[in-house]
C-alpha cells in the first residue's frame, strides 16, 4: 500500500466535504442531534470499517463524533483512508 504524497492527499480532499488534512491524517467532526444519534452513527461506521478492514480513530463526546483516518502501516495517508472517509460521509445524516 503506497503512501500518498501531500499533493495527492490535498487533491483527494477536494472530493470530501469538511475533512481537513492534519499532518499524515485526515480529520472530520460530525455534530448530531443527540448522544444516541452519535453512537448510532459510530456503530454503523464500525460495520463499514470491519468490512473494509480499515478502522479510523473514533472519539465520541456527547453529540460530537470525531474521526481520524491514517494508515499506520504506510506511515501516512493511503487511498484506503479516503475511501473510509467517503464511506463515513455516505452513512452520515448530518
DAVEN-V345749 format. One record per residue. N is the residue number from 1. RES is the residue in one letter. SS is DSSP state (h for helix, s for strand, l for the rest). PHI is phi as a letter, one per 40 degrees, with the letter a starting at -180 (NA if undefined). OMEGA is omega in radians with two decimals (none if undefined). Layout:
N/RES/SS/PHI/OMEGA + N/RES/SS/PHI/OMEGA
//
This chain:
1/X/l/NA/-3.05 + 2/X/l/c/3.05 + 3/X/l/c/3.11 + 4/X/l/c/3.02 + 5/X/l/c/3.10 + 6/X/h/d/3.12 + 7/X/h/c/3.10 + 8/X/h/c/3.13 + 9/X/h/c/3.11 + 10/X/h/d/3.14 + 11/X/h/c/-3.13 + 12/X/h/c/3.09 + 13/X/h/d/-3.14 + 14/X/l/c/-3.13 + 15/X/l/c/-3.13 + 16/X/l/b/-3.11 + 17/X/l/c/3.03 + 18/X/l/g/3.00 + 19/X/l/c/3.13 + 20/X/s/b/3.07 + 21/X/s/c/3.14 + 22/X/s/b/-3.09 + 23/X/l/g/3.13 + 24/X/l/c/-3.10 + 25/X/s/a/2.97 + 26/X/s/b/-3.02 + 27/X/s/b/3.02 + 28/X/s/a/3.05 + 29/X/s/b/3.06 + 30/X/s/b/3.08 + 31/X/s/b/-3.10 + 32/X/l/c/-3.11 + 33/X/l/c/-3.10 + 34/X/l/a/3.06 + 35/X/h/c/3.14 + 36/X/h/d/3.10 + 37/X/h/c/3.13 + 38/X/h/c/3.14 + 39/X/h/c/3.11 + 40/X/h/c/3.08 + 41/X/h/d/-3.11 + 42/X/h/c/3.11 + 43/X/h/c/3.11 + 44/X/h/c/3.13 + 45/X/h/c/3.13 + 46/X/h/d/3.11 + 47/X/h/c/3.09 + 48/X/h/c/-3.11 + 49/X/h/c/3.12 + 50/X/h/c/-3.14 + 51/X/h/c/3.14 + 52/X/h/c/-3.05 + 53/X/l/f/3.11 + 54/X/l/a/-2.93 + 55/X/l/b/3.09 + 56/X/l/c/2.87 + 57/X/s/c/-3.10 + 58/X/s/b/3.04 + 59/X/s/b/3.11 + 60/X/s/b/3.06 + 61/X/s/b/-3.07 + 62/X/l/f/-3.08 + 63/X/l/c/-3.07 + 64/X/s/b/3.03 + 65/X/s/b/3.10 + 66/X/s/b/3.12 + 67/X/s/b/3.04 + 68/X/s/b/3.08 + 69/X/s/b/3.01 + 70/X/l/a/3.13 + 71/X/s/b/-3.05 + 72/X/l/c/-3.12 + 73/X/l/c/3.14 + 74/X/l/c/-3.12 + 75/X/l/g/3.14 + 76/X/s/i/-3.06 + 77/X/l/c/3.05 + 78/X/l/b/3.09 + 79/X/h/d/-3.11 + 80/X/h/c/3.12 + 81/X/h/c/3.13 + 82/X/h/c/3.04 + 83/X/h/c/3.10 + 84/X/h/c/3.11 + 85/X/h/c/3.11 + 86/X/h/c/3.10 + 87/X/h/c/3.11 + 88/X/h/c/3.12 + 89/X/h/c/-3.12 + 90/X/h/c/-3.09 + 91/X/h/c/-3.14 + 92/X/l/c/3.09 + 93/X/l/b/3.06 + 94/X/l/b/none
//
